[in-house]
C-alpha cells in the first residue's frame, strides 16, 4: 500500500510541476514573446499620459540597429504588453518622441523575472532624426538618442 501511495504522490507532484511549466508566457502585442525580431510599436491618438504605464518595471533601454531593447521585470508567467506612441514630437528644452510601455493584461505571478523585449523603431527613425529628437519612455528617466 505504501508503494502505491508513494507512486500516486510522485505522479501528482510531476503533474503539478508540468502544469507550472506550461503556464502562459509573456505576450507582446497579443503574441508570445519572440526576440528574434523587433515587435511593432502601436501608434495611438490617445493621450499617452492617460494610458496605464509600466513604471518601475523598466530597468534599462538601448538601441540596437533599428530596435529599441527594453530590459524589464515582470511577474514571471504571463501578461501581455505593448509599446505605444502618439507619433508626435514634443518640443521642450529638447525634442522628444514619447513612448509608453503598457500592460494590455497584467502579469499575475509573483516570481519576478528579468527579460528583454525589442521593439521596431524603423517606422519612426526619419521623424526622430529629422527633428533631432530623443526617445523618451514615459514614467521613467530614460531618454535615448537614436544614432545612425
Secondary structure, DSSP 8 states (H G I E B T S, - for coil): -HHHHHHHHHHHHHHHHHHHHTS---EETTEE--TTS-B--EE-SS-GGGS----TTEEEEEEETTEEEEEEEE-SS--EEEEEEEEEEE-SSS-EEEEEEEEEE-----S-EEEEEEEE-GGGHHHHHHTT-EEEETTSS-EEE---
